[in-house]
C-alpha cells in the first residue's frame, strides 16, 4: 500500500525535474525581477523535425540541462502559436497570412524572418539581442555559448 502512495510523488518529481531547466513567458518577469539573467529562446514550430531532435539531445544531456537551468532562463517558443505573449513589457500576437498560416510577432521581433527552424536567440538581462544562431546546435556548441556567460 505504501508503494502505491509513493508512485504519484515519484512521477510528479520526475516530471518537474525533467522540465526544470525551462521557464515560460508567464513566469519570466517574476524570475527576472528576482534574479536577472541572460535569456535563451529557441524559436521552433510543431512541424520542425530538427527542433524535436534538438529537444531529445538536450533531454539526454544532464550537463547541458544543468547549464540551461543555472546560466540562463531557457524558453521554447512556437513561432506559429496563436496565443498573445507578453514579453519585455510588450504584447505580441499571431499574424495570419492569406493562406491561413502565419507567424507570431514575437518571432519576427526576435529576428526570425524565414521558415527555417530552430532559431536560437540569446538576450541580455536588459532584453537586448546578444546573439542569434540558426539551425541545430550540437551539445558542445551550446555548452560553449552557455559557459561564456
PyMOL commands that set and color helices and strands:
alter all, ss='L'
color gray80, all
select helices_A, chain A and resi 2-18+25-34+49-59+62-71+105-109+139-147
alter helices_A, ss='H'
color red, helices_A
select strands_A, chain A and resi 38-44+72-78+85-87+90-92+94-96+102-104+119-123+129-134
alter strands_A, ss='S'
color yellow, strands_A
deselect
rebuild
show_as cartoon
